[in-house]
Protein backbone atom coordinates (compact mmCIF):
# COMPACT_ATOMS: atom_id res chain seq x y z
CA UNK A 1 0.00 0.00 0.00
CA UNK A 2 1.47 3.31 -1.07
CA UNK A 3 1.71 6.03 1.58
CA UNK A 4 -0.55 9.05 1.06
CA UNK A 5 0.74 12.60 1.25
CA UNK A 6 -1.22 15.80 1.82
CA UNK A 7 -1.97 17.85 -1.24
CA UNK A 8 0.85 20.19 -2.10
CA UNK A 9 0.27 23.77 -3.19
CA UNK A 10 1.94 25.10 -6.25
CA UNK A 11 4.55 27.81 -5.60
CA UNK A 12 2.36 30.31 -7.44
CA UNK A 13 -0.72 29.70 -5.27
CA UNK A 14 1.00 29.21 -1.92
CA UNK A 15 1.44 32.95 -1.06
CA UNK A 16 -2.20 33.71 -1.81
CA UNK A 17 -3.46 30.76 0.23
CA UNK A 18 -1.26 31.66 3.19
CA UNK A 19 -2.34 35.30 3.08
CA UNK A 20 -6.02 34.54 2.59
CA UNK A 21 -6.93 34.29 6.34
CA UNK A 22 -5.61 37.79 6.97
CA UNK A 23 -7.25 39.16 3.82
CA UNK A 24 -10.63 37.65 4.72
CA UNK A 25 -10.48 38.95 8.29
CA UNK A 26 -9.38 42.40 7.09
CA UNK A 27 -12.21 42.60 4.57
CA UNK A 28 -14.81 41.58 7.16
CA UNK A 29 -13.60 43.44 10.24
CA UNK A 30 -11.57 46.25 8.66
CA UNK A 31 -12.62 47.36 5.21
CA UNK A 32 -16.34 46.61 5.48
CA UNK A 33 -16.91 48.67 8.70
CA UNK A 34 -14.88 51.50 7.18
CA UNK A 35 -16.92 51.57 3.97
CA UNK A 36 -20.18 51.11 5.86
CA UNK A 37 -19.28 54.09 8.07
CA UNK A 38 -18.64 56.19 4.96
CA UNK A 39 -21.99 55.05 3.56
CA UNK A 40 -23.76 55.95 6.82
CA UNK A 41 -22.28 59.45 6.75
CA UNK A 42 -24.68 60.25 3.90
CA UNK A 43 -27.69 58.53 5.46
CA UNK A 44 -30.24 59.32 8.14
CA UNK A 45 -30.65 56.10 10.11
CA UNK A 46 -31.96 54.96 13.44
CA UNK A 47 -30.71 51.37 13.91
CA UNK A 48 -33.78 50.26 15.88
CA UNK A 49 -35.87 50.73 12.72
CA UNK A 50 -33.80 48.31 10.63
CA UNK A 51 -31.73 48.74 7.48
CA UNK A 52 -34.80 49.58 5.41
CA UNK A 53 -35.23 52.81 7.37
CA UNK A 54 -32.08 54.36 5.88
CA UNK A 55 -32.69 57.61 4.03
CA UNK A 56 -30.16 59.36 1.83
CA UNK A 57 -29.61 62.93 3.05
CA UNK A 58 -26.49 63.92 1.12
CA UNK A 59 -24.21 66.29 3.04
CA UNK A 60 -26.73 67.15 5.75
CA UNK A 61 -24.89 65.13 8.39
CA UNK A 62 -21.64 66.98 7.64
CA UNK A 63 -23.43 70.33 7.70
CA UNK A 64 -25.06 69.45 11.01
CA UNK A 65 -21.70 68.44 12.48
CA UNK A 66 -20.00 71.65 11.41
CA UNK A 67 -22.85 73.72 12.89
CA UNK A 68 -23.05 71.74 16.14
CA UNK A 69 -21.55 73.77 18.98
CA UNK A 70 -20.96 70.64 21.06
CA UNK A 71 -18.89 69.17 18.26
CA UNK A 72 -16.65 72.23 18.27
CA UNK A 73 -16.50 72.19 22.06
CA UNK A 74 -15.38 68.57 21.95
CA UNK A 75 -12.71 69.49 19.39
CA UNK A 76 -11.48 72.26 21.66
CA UNK A 77 -11.33 69.88 24.62
CA UNK A 78 -9.49 67.32 22.52
CA UNK A 79 -6.94 69.84 21.24
CA UNK A 80 -6.37 71.18 24.77
CA UNK A 81 -5.71 67.77 26.26
CA UNK A 82 -3.67 66.61 23.25
CA UNK A 83 -1.31 69.58 23.64
CA UNK A 84 -1.21 69.50 27.44
CA UNK A 85 -0.38 65.80 27.51
CA UNK A 86 1.55 65.40 24.26
CA UNK A 87 4.08 68.22 24.38
CA UNK A 88 5.41 67.40 27.90
CA UNK A 89 5.74 63.74 26.91
CA UNK A 90 8.54 64.54 24.48
CA UNK A 91 10.07 67.38 26.51
CA UNK A 92 10.52 64.92 29.38
CA UNK A 93 11.14 61.72 27.41
CA UNK A 94 14.10 63.01 25.37
CA UNK A 95 16.34 64.18 28.27
CA UNK A 96 15.17 61.23 30.39
CA UNK A 97 16.16 58.79 27.64
CA UNK A 98 19.56 60.49 27.34
CA UNK A 99 20.05 60.25 31.11
CA UNK A 100 19.15 56.56 31.19
CA UNK A 101 21.33 55.87 28.16
CA UNK A 102 24.41 57.51 29.64
CA UNK A 103 23.95 56.69 33.35
CA UNK A 104 22.70 53.10 33.46
CA UNK A 105 24.37 49.96 32.19
CA UNK A 106 23.31 46.81 34.04
CA UNK A 107 20.07 48.23 35.44
CA UNK A 108 18.99 49.88 32.20
CA UNK A 109 16.47 47.21 31.24
CA UNK A 110 14.81 47.32 34.65
CA UNK A 111 14.57 51.11 34.63
CA UNK A 112 13.13 51.14 31.11
CA UNK A 113 10.66 48.42 32.07
CA UNK A 114 9.47 50.48 35.03
CA UNK A 115 8.80 53.49 32.80
CA UNK A 116 7.17 51.32 30.12
CA UNK A 117 4.85 49.52 32.57
CA UNK A 118 2.06 52.16 32.56
CA UNK A 119 1.77 51.85 28.77
CA UNK A 120 0.94 48.15 28.91
CA UNK A 121 -1.32 48.42 31.97
CA UNK A 122 -5.08 48.16 31.52
CA UNK A 123 -6.74 51.51 30.88
CA UNK A 124 -9.60 50.59 33.20
CA UNK A 125 -7.18 49.79 36.02
CA UNK A 126 -5.35 53.08 35.47
CA UNK A 127 -8.61 55.07 35.47
CA UNK A 128 -9.81 53.40 38.68
CA UNK A 129 -6.45 54.04 40.35
CA UNK A 130 -6.36 57.72 39.40
CA UNK A 131 -10.02 58.28 40.29
CA UNK A 132 -8.98 57.24 43.79
CA UNK A 133 -5.80 59.33 43.74
CA UNK A 134 -7.76 62.41 42.58
CA UNK A 135 -10.51 61.98 45.18
CA UNK A 136 -11.36 65.36 46.70
CA UNK A 137 -11.47 64.31 50.35
CA UNK A 138 -9.29 61.22 50.63
CA UNK A 139 -7.11 61.24 47.49
CA UNK A 140 -3.36 61.04 47.87
CA UNK A 141 -2.86 63.97 45.48
CA UNK A 142 -4.76 66.39 47.71
CA UNK A 143 -3.13 64.93 50.79
CA UNK A 144 0.30 65.53 49.24
CA UNK A 145 -0.66 69.11 48.41
CA UNK A 146 -1.89 69.58 51.96
CA UNK A 147 1.44 68.29 53.30
CA UNK A 148 3.35 70.74 51.11
CA UNK A 149 1.01 73.49 52.34
CA UNK A 150 2.44 73.03 55.82
CA UNK A 151 5.94 73.96 54.63
CA UNK A 152 6.49 77.65 55.50
CA UNK A 153 8.18 78.70 52.27
CA UNK A 154 6.10 76.63 49.83
CA UNK A 155 2.78 76.81 51.64
CA UNK A 156 1.61 80.01 49.98
CA UNK A 157 1.93 78.39 46.54
CA UNK A 158 -0.53 75.61 47.39
CA UNK A 159 -4.34 75.97 47.22
CA UNK A 160 -6.08 76.67 50.50
CA UNK A 161 -8.81 74.07 49.95
CA UNK A 162 -8.76 70.51 48.52
CA UNK A 163 -9.03 70.51 44.72
CA UNK A 164 -12.07 68.89 43.12
CA UNK A 165 -10.09 67.31 40.30
CA UNK A 166 -12.83 65.32 38.55
CA UNK A 167 -15.83 67.47 39.50
CA UNK A 168 -14.92 71.08 38.77
CA UNK A 169 -14.92 71.87 35.01
CA UNK A 170 -11.66 73.82 35.18
CA UNK A 171 -9.81 70.86 36.71
CA UNK A 172 -11.04 67.95 34.58
CA UNK A 173 -8.86 68.57 31.55
CA UNK A 174 -5.61 69.05 33.56
CA UNK A 175 -6.33 65.86 35.53
CA UNK A 176 -6.93 63.80 32.38
CA UNK A 177 -3.86 65.32 30.72
CA UNK A 178 -1.67 64.32 33.65
CA UNK A 179 -2.92 60.74 33.42
CA UNK A 180 -2.31 60.55 29.67
CA UNK A 181 1.17 62.05 30.12
CA UNK A 182 2.00 59.54 32.87
CA UNK A 183 0.83 56.63 30.77
CA UNK A 184 2.63 57.41 27.51
CA UNK A 185 5.87 59.13 28.55
CA UNK A 186 7.50 55.72 29.10
CA UNK A 187 6.58 54.63 25.58
CA UNK A 188 8.39 57.65 24.16
CA UNK A 189 11.38 56.97 26.40
CA UNK A 190 11.68 53.52 24.84
CA UNK A 191 11.48 55.03 21.34
CA UNK A 192 14.24 57.55 22.03
CA UNK A 193 16.43 54.99 23.77
CA UNK A 194 16.25 52.81 20.68
CA UNK A 195 17.28 55.76 18.53
CA UNK A 196 20.12 56.77 20.87
CA UNK A 197 21.69 53.33 20.54
CA UNK A 198 22.06 53.87 16.78
CA UNK A 199 24.21 57.01 17.17
CA UNK A 200 27.92 56.10 16.70
CA UNK A 201 30.02 56.71 19.79
CA UNK A 202 32.86 57.96 17.60
CA UNK A 203 30.95 61.19 16.98
CA UNK A 204 30.79 61.96 20.70
CA UNK A 205 34.45 61.06 21.16
CA UNK A 206 35.45 63.40 18.34
CA UNK A 207 33.26 66.16 19.79
CA UNK A 208 34.84 65.68 23.23
CA UNK A 209 38.33 65.95 21.74
CA UNK A 210 37.25 69.19 20.04
CA UNK A 211 36.21 70.61 23.40
CA UNK A 212 32.42 70.27 23.11
CA UNK A 213 30.59 70.05 26.43
CA UNK A 214 27.67 67.80 27.24
CA UNK A 215 25.07 70.40 26.39
CA UNK A 216 26.75 71.17 23.07
CA UNK A 217 26.89 67.46 22.24
CA UNK A 218 23.23 67.10 23.15
CA UNK A 219 22.19 70.12 21.08
CA UNK A 220 24.34 69.59 17.99
CA UNK A 221 24.65 65.79 17.88
CA UNK A 222 21.91 64.06 19.86
CA UNK A 223 18.91 66.16 18.87
CA UNK A 224 19.67 66.20 15.11
CA UNK A 225 20.27 62.45 15.21
CA UNK A 226 16.95 61.93 17.00
CA UNK A 227 14.98 63.98 14.48
CA UNK A 228 13.50 60.98 12.58
CA UNK A 229 12.40 59.34 15.83
CA UNK A 230 11.04 62.64 17.17
CA UNK A 231 8.97 62.95 14.02
CA UNK A 232 7.67 59.42 14.51
CA UNK A 233 6.87 60.00 18.19
CA UNK A 234 5.18 63.36 17.58
CA UNK A 235 3.09 61.86 14.79
CA UNK A 236 1.89 59.10 17.11
CA UNK A 237 1.10 61.70 19.78
CA UNK A 238 -0.92 63.77 17.30
CA UNK A 239 -2.93 60.78 16.15
CA UNK A 240 -3.42 59.40 19.65
CA UNK A 241 -4.25 62.79 21.14
CA UNK A 242 -7.01 63.52 18.66
CA UNK A 243 -8.45 60.02 19.17
CA UNK A 244 -8.38 60.25 22.98
CA UNK A 245 -11.25 58.20 24.37
CA UNK A 246 -10.62 55.62 27.11
CA UNK A 247 -9.23 57.78 29.94
CA UNK A 248 -11.79 60.62 29.80
CA UNK A 249 -14.63 58.20 29.09
CA UNK A 250 -13.98 56.13 32.22
CA UNK A 251 -13.06 59.03 34.51
CA UNK A 252 -16.15 61.06 33.57
CA UNK A 253 -18.57 58.14 33.48
CA UNK A 254 -18.94 58.36 29.71
CA UNK A 255 -20.68 61.75 29.92
CA UNK A 256 -17.80 64.19 29.64
CA UNK A 257 -17.93 65.51 33.19
CA UNK A 258 -19.24 68.82 34.49
CA UNK A 259 -20.11 71.24 31.68
CA UNK A 260 -18.77 68.59 29.26
CA UNK A 261 -15.26 69.79 30.12
CA UNK A 262 -13.78 66.32 29.56
CA UNK A 263 -15.79 65.37 26.49
CA UNK A 264 -13.46 64.59 23.60
CA UNK A 265 -14.55 64.29 19.99
CA UNK A 266 -14.34 60.50 20.18
CA UNK A 267 -16.64 60.48 23.21
CA UNK A 268 -19.09 62.85 21.54
CA UNK A 269 -19.42 60.83 18.36
CA UNK A 270 -19.78 57.68 20.51
CA UNK A 271 -22.63 59.31 22.41
CA UNK A 272 -24.15 60.59 19.18
CA UNK A 273 -24.34 56.99 17.93
CA UNK A 274 -25.20 54.96 21.02
CA UNK A 275 -26.94 57.50 23.29
CA UNK A 276 -28.77 59.59 20.69
CA UNK A 277 -29.13 56.82 18.04
CA UNK A 278 -27.94 59.11 15.24
CA UNK A 279 -25.45 56.90 13.43
CA UNK A 280 -25.41 59.13 10.35
CA UNK A 281 -24.17 62.20 12.23
CA UNK A 282 -21.74 60.08 14.26
CA UNK A 283 -20.25 58.65 11.05
CA UNK A 284 -19.94 62.12 9.54
CA UNK A 285 -18.14 63.34 12.68
CA UNK A 286 -15.78 60.37 12.59
CA UNK A 287 -14.80 61.18 9.00
CA UNK A 288 -14.34 64.85 9.83
CA UNK A 289 -12.06 63.76 12.66
CA UNK A 290 -10.20 61.48 10.24
CA UNK A 291 -9.56 64.39 7.86
CA UNK A 292 -8.35 66.57 10.73
CA UNK A 293 -5.93 63.86 11.83
CA UNK A 294 -4.70 63.49 8.25
CA UNK A 295 -4.18 67.26 7.88
CA UNK A 296 -2.32 67.60 11.17
CA UNK A 297 -0.17 64.59 10.32
CA UNK A 298 0.69 66.21 6.99
CA UNK A 299 1.53 69.49 8.74
CA UNK A 300 3.74 67.59 11.18
CA UNK A 301 5.52 66.01 8.25
CA UNK A 302 6.06 69.42 6.64
CA UNK A 303 7.34 70.84 9.94
CA UNK A 304 9.98 68.12 10.28
CA UNK A 305 10.73 67.89 6.56
CA UNK A 306 10.37 71.38 5.07
CA UNK A 307 10.55 71.54 1.27
CA UNK A 308 14.06 72.26 0.02
CA UNK A 309 14.61 75.53 -1.76
CA UNK A 310 15.37 75.26 -5.42
CA UNK A 311 18.79 76.55 -6.31
ZIWO-V166123 format. One record per helix or strand. SS is the DSSP state (2 for helix, 1 for strand). FROM is the first residue (numbers start at 1). LEN is the number of residues. If there is no record, write none. Layout:
ss=SS from=FROM len=LEN
ss=SS from=FROM len=LEN
//
This chain:
ss=2 from=11 len=30
ss=1 from=43 len=2
ss=2 from=47 len=3
ss=2 from=51 len=3
ss=1 from=55 len=2
ss=2 from=60 len=8
ss=2 from=69 len=35
ss=2 from=108 len=13
ss=2 from=123 len=11
ss=2 from=140 len=10
ss=2 from=155 len=3
ss=2 from=169 len=28
ss=2 from=201 len=9
ss=2 from=214 len=29
ss=2 from=246 len=6
ss=2 from=258 len=3
ss=2 from=265 len=10
ss=2 from=279 len=26
//
